[in-house]
């Protein structure tokens, strides 16, 4: 007979695994797998290429389609250089709050779900409840696709997903996407006095930057606009540039890292298409007219699709029913919700804690948020039993 842990003990366990995105999350995943196994639930693990990180997917209840996914990422952002007042990987309870890295973003949601497992098990669920715990969310949602591919290929399709990112238990049915790229220009070097014989990679990279500024200006002035976001339009940013070797050498190589964050109503493919057209039809031919060996290569660094508010979303309908909330919000941060949606699984974001605490030193969650999440998941349990 295993004892049911309370949610706070489970938060303490999970915070104790230092699952910073750069490091392995396997200790946490194996802990969850073993705990689920103790309760008779088997887990499916999908790994990254080096098998240093894994997603976990488990089903409680019947192995049928139409289930509810409780989705959370196991990784956390780094703590290095932040002024923490207590050990970020040791849960500390002060003034009605739980402090520790990942308390808000987003181990508490996972922990409450795990803590309620014995109750889920004891209930005679008609609708399956799935746990979907991912890796590498914080570095651009790269991890969860392995889990989604496994569902698509091998498992009955769930009806909807609840992404437990911190919204103070409000329902977020939309967020912007984030698409980041690194574009590498390779020109031809030479003496800086003979510019006509070389192709300057920095100058051509600057043309990409100017093109991105034009696209940004268009979005800012012409829209589309959505007032649930600040700013209410699609943005572009150039984050890094590196190129050249010396003042008197024509720069052969230059690398630009850039991103755009589309509104849910903007088609990301059309934005990418406009940048690619400019590079391949305009800029590259001009470089090659001098140096046929010149290249422009674009590598995708991260792809977080926007979460689109869907009419008649079963995810939104269920979470409205369970929380009693009668309005929805848009959130400024990206989540795995858009990827679930792309995989044909409607999703909304609703979880305990506040995004204002996330990624900060002394990250915390209010105990009343943990309680609210517990009440919410018990209501879900009740619904899944009676359905
Ligand atoms: Zn998060």
Boltz pocket constraint, residues with backbone or C-beta under 6 A from the ligand:
constraints:
  - pocket:
      binder: B
      contacts: [[A, 73], [A, 105], [A, 106], [A, 137], [A, 165], [A, 334]]
      max_distance: 6.0
